[in-house]
Amino acid sequence: MSPAIRRSDSPGTRRRSRRWAAALGVGALVVTGGGLLAGPAQAMAAASVAVDFPTHCIPPAIAGIPPIDGTTSAQISVDNAAPKVGDTVTVTYTVVKPAASNPVDLALPADIMTPTGKVTVAGAQSADITVAGPKKNDPVPGKGEFPSFSMTGTFTVTAPGEITLSPGDYNIHTSYIMELDTPCTVTDPPAPVSQTVIATDGGGQVNERAIQLGAASGAAGDQVSVAGSKFTAGASVTLAGRAGDAQTGDTATATADGSGGFTGQLTVNDPATTGIVAYEGAAWDAAKGAGPQAYTVTGGGGETPDGSQKLTSTVKAGTLSMSQAGDSVELSAVDFGKGGASTGDLRTVTVKDFRGGPAGWSLTGKVTDFKGPAGATIGASALGWSPACTTKAGSPSTCAAGSQGSVGSAGATLASTPNGAFTGGEFTVDAGLSLDVPAYAAAGTYSGVLTLTLT
């Protein structure tokens, strides 16, 4: 008995000094504590107060520093504490004087930190406001305290009454030797109210369209998710980047569903981007649009200290592929009148997943009927297998063998690896084969084709 084997596959697929690692991690640390930072916006909003709230911050892994569970002191202020419905209010989220300090002697340069975050809106209306700050900070001396930072964003007043603003999650992106992030989340949300706005009825029709961003920052070329609500049902919506009041060349489209909601993806390339808007029609119209929600482009190469050299290496993603040790298998003979199992071993298959992404893979097989002399056949369901899979040491993924049982014309899984944050590796796949031959199958040679497909 000799099933031929066909295959089809689809392409898919530091040592740095400890001094550098420490500097990189410390430069992104989120701070815990401090006092009130006064500013012009706060003077315009009498209800603004500094508040303390517990936060859980995760420094970059390269820093070798454990998570920080502490207290953040922050303040929310607005440019108009008594707006009318329909007004756009500018919100400033300030993380005040940090209590944490640079734990190493190496000084950190100015203008390497880009903060982003969220402000929680509650009361007469509810939303999350995206806020972002400029890439601007004072130098941090060795063992010195980190500076405070501020982030801004806007929201449109849609209902009269008391509107409260609370600090939300935030992230510090650092561009120093490497591009690193330190996300901080509110441990027990929401944080205390820092600013209260009293809105009055404007007397006119209110544009309730709104958008929220999946992230407040990203590298040039990254996609950001944009979710909208209360747009015109079925309308084509343009998503666009903004640099101040001017629209950038980055645009995408989405279609509002029956309830006026949509989710779209916008690729942001322009490094001057300060926000993202969404609107109906051929051009921006405040009456038929929403935003801008603050967004900033990070990256672009960090500063290199004097006496240092910045080293850059690139790991190129490869493909998902497979190879096999042969293309034919001779199964054992059985006796006419007795029949039984005609056995053999699958030719070893090697799977190489060198894509370096989050996707796993699946190797499946299906077989044709076995054709014999004078039109005799043995059905495809008569072929069974016992899969086995071995993972090469060091591979990020671990392969799992498929289930023992019939292969058939519908097919079955021979081996697979799951999706994950980081996948890949090299794998060896085998299987014992057994064809159940009827006792009185016509004497002669029977052949079927087993096709393996890697996806």
N, C-alpha and C positions, 0 to 999 in steps of 0.2 A: 504494500500500500504506500503511495507516495504523494502526499500533498505538497504542491509547490507553494512557495511563500512569496508574496508580493508585498511591497511596502509603499506608503505615501506619507510624506512628512511636510509640515508647514514651517517656514522660517519664523522666528519670533524674536525669538530669542533674537608704624611711621615713627619710622621712628622719629619724632620730633623731640627737640630737647624738652626736658621737664619745665625749663624756664618758660618756653613758649606755651606749653599746655596750660600752665598756671595763669599766664597772662590772658590767654584766650578765654578761659573759664571765668576768671574774675571780672573781666571786662563786661561780661553779660549778666552778672549777678543782680538779682532783684533785691531791693533793700526792704528793711522792716522797721519802720518807726519814724519819728521825727516830729516837727512842729509845724506851725502855720506859715505858708509862703504867701506874702501879700502881693497884689498886682492890680493893674487898672481894671481888669474885668471884674474882679471881686468887689471893687468899690462900687460898681454899678449894680451889684446884686446883694442887697443887704441880708438876704436870708441864707447866704452861703456860709457854711461852717466846715471846718476840718473834722474828719471822722477817722476812727481807727477800725480796722477789720482784719481778721485772720486770713492769711494767704498761704498757699502751697506753691512753692516755686521750684522749678527743675532746671538747674544749670546744665550747660552742654556736657555730654558724657565725656568728652575729651578732657574736661577740667579735672575729673576724678573727685568731684565734690558732691556729697550727698544732697538730697532735696532739702530745701529750707522751709521750715514751718514756723512762721512768725507773724508779726503784726505790721501791716502797711498803714501809714497815715496819708490820707489823700483829701483833696478838696475839689468839688465841682462848682463852677461858676458859669454865669450866662451873661450875654450882652443886653438882655431885656427880661427883667423879672416880672413884668406885667404886660405880656403881649396880648394881641387880639387873635381870635381864631383866623387862621390863614397866614399869620406871620411866620417867618422863618427865624428861628432862634439859634444863635451860635453858642455852642457849649465848650467849655475848657475843662479838661480833667488833668489835675496836677498831682503828681506824686511828690510829696514834700520832702524836706531834708532827710536823707537816709540815715539809718543808725548803723548799717553795715559799712565796712571799709575794705579797701584793697588789702588782702592778707599777704601780698608779696612786696618785695622791695622795688620791683620793676614798675616805673611810672607808665601810665596809659595816656596816649595823646588825646588831644581835643577832637571833637566832631567825629566820633566813631559809633555813637549810639543812636538808633532810630526806634522810638517807642510807638506802639500802637495799642489800642484797647477798645473796650465797650463801656458805654454808660447805660444803665438800666432806667427806663422811663416807666412810671406807674402813676396810678391815680386816675384822673379824668381820661387819660389815654395811655397806652402801653406800647413799648417798642424797645429795641436795642439800638443805640446810636453808635455807629463806628467812628472812632476818633483816631487821629494819627498825629505824630509830632515830627518836627524837622530833624535831620541828622545833625544835631548840634549839642555839644556838651563841653564843659571846661575840662582841661587836663586833670587827671587823677594822679596825685603823687603816690609813690610807693607807700603802702600802709595807710594811705589817706582815705577820707570819706568819699563816697560817690555823690555826684551832684543830683539835684532835683531835676525833674523834667515835666513838660506839659504837652498835652495832646488836644486837638480841637476837632470838632465836627458840628453838624447842624441837624435840626429836626423841624418839621412843620407842625404848628399847633392845629389840631383838628377838632378839639372839643373845649368848651369853656369849663372852668373849675380849677381845682388844685392839682398840679402836676408835680410829682416828686422825681428827683434825679439822684441816683446812687452810683458809686464807683463799681465797675465790673472787672472782669478778667482783663489782664494786660500782658504784653509781651515786649521784651527788650531785644532788639536785633543789633548785633555788633559786627562791624566791618574792620577787623584788626587781624591781619595775617590770614584769617579765614572768616567766612560768613557764618555766624552762629546765632542761635535763638535761645532765650530763657523765658518760657511761658510761665505766667503766674495766674492761678485761679483763686477765686474767692472760696474759702473753705466752707462757709455756711451761708450761701446766697439767700436773699440779696444782702448786700452791705448796707449799713445805715444810710439814711437820707442825708445828703450834704447840701442840696439846694431845692427850694420849693418855688415853683412858678405859679402865679395866679393869673389864669387866662380869662379874658372876657369875650363875649360873643361879638364877632366882627360884623354880623348882619348880612354877610354875603354868602355866596355859594362856596363851599370848601372843596378843594382838591384833596381827596383822601388817598390818592395813590402813594404807595410807599415801597421802598426796596430795602433789603438787608443783604450784606455781603458775607460770604463764607469765610473771608480773611480780610484783614485790614492792610496787609502788605505782602509783597512777594518779589522775587527776582524778575528782572526783565525777561519776558517770554513766558512767564507763569500764567496759568489760567485761574481766574477767580469766579466762584459761583455767585450768581446774582438771583435772588428770589424776590418776586414782586407780588403785590396784592392790590386789589380794588382798581385795576385797570379795566378798560372796556372789554367785555367778553368777546373773545375771538379776534381781538385787535393784534396787529403786528407791532411788536415793541422793539425799538432800537436800544441796544446797550452801548454805551460810549464812555470813553475815558475823558477826563477833563484836566487841564492844566490851568488852574485858576478859573477864569471865566471863559476860556477858550476850549473848544472841543479838540481832542487829539485825533490822530488817524486810526486809533484802535476802536473798532466797532464790531458788533455782532447783533443777531436778531433772535427773538423768541416770540412765541405766540401765546397770548393769554387764553386760559381755558374758560369754561362756562361760568366760573365764579370770578373771573378777572385775575386769577393768579397765574404765575409762570415761574419757571426755573430755567436759567440759561447760563452759558459759560462765555466769559470774555477773556481773551488773551491780551494781556497788558504788556506792551513793548516799550512805550515811550517813557524814558526815565524821569520826565518832568511831570508825570501824572500826580495829581493831588486828590482826585476824587472820581467817582463813577456815577453816571446818571442813567435813567431809562425814560423813554418817552414814546408817545404815539405820534404818527405823522412823519413828514419828510425832514423836519428839523426840530431842534429843541424848542419846546413851548412850556413855560412854567405851569400853565393851566392843564396840560396833558402829560406832565412828566413827574418824576420823583427824583430826589437827590439834590445836590450830590452827597453821596456817602464817602467819607474820607478814605483814601487809599494812597499808599506810598510805595514806590519802587525801591527796593533795597539792593545792596550789592554794588558792583562796580569796582571792586578791588580795594582792600583796606590798606592803611598806611603801614610802612615797614620801618621799624626803629633804626636809628643810626647804627652803623656797624653790623647790620643784619642783611641777609639776602632772602628774598621770598622765593621759595621753591614750589613749582606747580607740576603736578603729574596728572595724567588723564587715564582713567580706566575705560576702555571702549567696550560697549555692550556687544555681545555676539548674537548667536541664533539658537533656536531649539532644533535639534537634529537627532537622527537615529541611524544606526548602521546594524547589519546583522552578519553573522558568521557564515552564512550560506543561504541558498534559496531553494533547497529541496530537502525533504526528510523521508527516509525509507522506514516505514512502519513494519513491525514484525508480521510474519505470515500466520494465518489461522487455517485450520483444517475444515474442508467441506464436510458438512454434516454435524460439526461441533460448533463452529463459529466462536464468538467470544471477543475478547479484547485484543485488538491489533495496536501495539504500543510503540512509542518512540519518544524522542525529546526534541522540543523546539530548538531551532538554531538560535544560539544566544544573541540577544538584541542589546545593544549599548545605546543608551539615551544620554545626550549631552545638552544640558540646559545652561547656556552661557549668556542668557539675556540680562540677568542681574536686576530683574524687576519684581513686582509683587505676584505675578501670575504663576500658578502651578501648571502641571500638564497631565494629560490622560492618554494612555496607549490602549487602544481597543483592537479587537480582531473579529472578523466574521469569515465564514467559510461557505463554499458552494457545496452542492450535492456531490457525492463521489460517483463518478461515472465508470462503469465497468463494461465487460464484453456484451455484445449484442443488445445494447440499450439498457442493461441492468444498472440500477443505481442503489446507493446507500444514502439515506437522507442526511443533510447537514447537521441535524440535531443529534446524530449518533456520535459526533466528535465531541469529546470532553477534554478539559485540561485542568492541571493543578499548577497555578502560577506561583512564581517565586521572584523576589526582587531584592537586590543588594545595593546599598548606598556606599559610594566611595568615601573614605574618611575625609573629613574636612568640608563636605558638601553642606551648604546651608539648609537644604531640604532633606527630608527622609521619605523614601519611596515606600508605598504600600502595595502589596501584591493583590491582585483581583481575587475573586471568589472561585473556589473549585466548582466545576459544573460544566454544563453543555455550552458550546460556543454558538453553533447554529448560524443560520443565515442572517438573523437579526443582530448578532454580534454580542460580545461581552467585553468587560474591562480586564485587560491583562495586568496593568500596573498604573499607578498614578502618584502625584504629589499634590498637596493642598496649596491653595493661595495663602499668601502671608506677606508680612511687611518686607521681607527680604528672602528671595528664593533662588534656587539654582543648584547646580552640581552635576555629578556624573553617576550613572546608575546602570546596573547590569540586570537584565530581565531574562528569566528562563521559564520553562513550563514542561511538565510531563504531559504527553499526548496519549489519548486512548480512543480508538474508533471501535464502537460496538458493532461487530459484524454479525448479521443473522446467520443461523446455523446452515441454512440452505441457500446462501447467496451463491450465484453462479460463479464457478471457478474462473479465475483470471485476475488481472490487475485493475484496481480501482484507484482513480485519482481525483482529488479535489484541490481547490486553490484557497489557501488561507491568506487573507489580506489584512495587514496591520496598518493602523492609521494613528499618527501622533498629532495631538492638538493641544 
